[in-house]
């Protein structure tokens, strides 16, 4: 029988439905992305994305390691074999949140559907709140932030906000192997610590949180 441990089942302490949980320092926050090795390997080596990285596409960053594992299948999905931990400035991250629009229409926040479509079209960033995941990658009741960057936000992310990029593919594989073997306490101990991120007052109000 598999062991029980942290992040396997719903946490005992109630979590707010919407909260950013992330590894962070006083000046930076760590987010995760997964790419094909042709992008991920040079990005980790050079500390910046290579020329092949597309600036014209929306790029999604995830503060939750386990949500990234859900999205990339522990780095096994085609085109997502290279898992990166990207350290970005908190000032840049918060600029993106301040200028973001929710990806779906909420009447109390956006007014008419036409007004929402205009706001979404003009925003350099967009936010989705998706169910957080446990070690089995099952959904939890509380939500995890996904932040999409495009246009000015994507350019500033690549050129200004990134302070470091690490390849965490080996860590993803190590945790996945422990989960598959039923060594869930070992797997949980390897997870990056993601305490609540200290969001400035009012920063997420327009994002439904």
Rosetta blueprint (number, residue, H / E / L):
1 X L
2 X L
3 X L
4 X L
5 X L
6 X L
7 X L
8 X L
9 X L
10 X L
11 X L
12 X L
13 X L
14 X L
15 X L
16 X L
17 X L
18 X E
19 X L
20 X L
21 X E
22 X L
23 X L
24 X E
25 X L
26 X L
27 X L
28 X E
29 X E
30 X E
31 X E
32 X E
33 X E
34 X E
35 X E
36 X L
37 X H
38 X H
39 X H
40 X H
41 X H
42 X H
43 X H
44 X H
45 X H
46 X H
47 X L
48 X L
49 X L
50 X L
51 X L
52 X L
53 X L
54 X L
55 X L
56 X L
57 X L
58 X L
59 X E
60 X E
61 X E
62 X E
63 X L
64 X L
65 X H
66 X H
67 X H
68 X H
69 X H
70 X H
71 X H
72 X H
73 X L
74 X L
75 X L
76 X L
77 X L
78 X L
79 X L
80 X L
81 X L
82 X E
83 X E
84 X E
85 X E
86 X E
87 X E
88 X E
89 X E
90 X H
91 X H
92 X H
93 X H
94 X H
95 X H
96 X H
97 X H
98 X H
99 X L
100 X E
101 X E
102 X E
103 X L
104 X L
105 X L
106 X L
107 X H
108 X H
109 X H
110 X H
111 X L
112 X L
113 X H
114 X H
115 X H
116 X H
117 X H
118 X H
119 X H
120 X H
121 X H
122 X H
123 X L
124 X L
125 X E
126 X E
127 X E
128 X E
129 X E
130 X E
131 X E
132 X E
133 X E
134 X L
135 X L
136 X L
137 X L
138 X L
139 X E
140 X E
141 X E
142 X E
143 X E
144 X E
145 X E
146 X E
147 X E
148 X E
149 X E
150 X L
151 X H
152 X H
153 X H
154 X H
155 X H
156 X H
157 X H
158 X H
159 X H
160 X H
161 X H
162 X E
163 X E
164 X E
165 X E
166 X E
167 X E
168 X L
169 X H
170 X H
171 X H
172 X H
173 X H
174 X H
175 X H
176 X H
177 X H
178 X H
179 X H
180 X H
181 X L
182 X L
183 X L
184 X H
185 X H
186 X H
187 X H
188 X H
189 X H
190 X H
191 X L
192 X L
193 X L
194 X L
195 X L
196 X E
197 X L
198 X L
199 X L
200 X L
201 X L
202 X L
203 X L
204 X L
205 X H
206 X H
207 X H
208 X L
209 X L
